[in-house]
Amino acid sequence: MRGISLYYIMDERVAIWDENGQPTGREALKSEAHKNGWFHPTVHIWFYTQDGRILLQQRSAKKLTYPLLWDVSVAGHISAGESIEEAAVRETAEEIGLDINFSELESIGVFKSVRKHHEELIDCEFHHTFLCLLRKPPGELKKQDEEVAALKLVPLITFAEELWGLANPGKYVPHEPAYYKTVIRQVQKRL
């Protein structure tokens, strides 16, 4: 139950969207949105290097969903009243200690995601997804210990092979295949 108490301490208000990704004008606590399966917006930022590596984040052991699995470099909820741009910059600073300008991010799409973890936790989100060139060595990043267990750079080809070949089932957060394919293809285009 320790993880649940942490979850509620970190509760924030989020905007509620409809199933088509349109704001409804309503707000709720994140915990309430997850309990009721209400759609809400998030940001995902994938950092990559010029030599073809992608920055992965290992989720904290304290996370209610997918603890210790590897995931997107930076991800987080967009607080009610906060813009997508503000959330992307804030989450990047909070989770990996990196200050960026929104102009450094390249949008690669918005992805609808529905994950029913159990009766009291249903993630219904629209992931506003971006790529960003990592201009600092990973050793200079400062992970947020409450959210992030570890950070590592992985060759894009290794990442793709592990996802498609299922060489490491249970290693990565199970996003939709189309989501991962888009991320990998869009990074490849920029190399």
Secondary structure, 3 states (H helix, E strand, C coil): CHHHHHHHHCCCEEEEECCCCCEEEEEEEHHHHHHHCCEEEEEEEEEECCCCEEEEEEECCCCCCCCCCEECCEEEECECCCCHHHHHHHHHHHHHCCCCCHHHCEEEEEEEEEEEEECCEEEEEEEEEEEEECCCCHHHCCCCCCCEEEEEEEEHHHHHHHHHCCCCCCCECCCCHHHHHHHHHHHHHCC
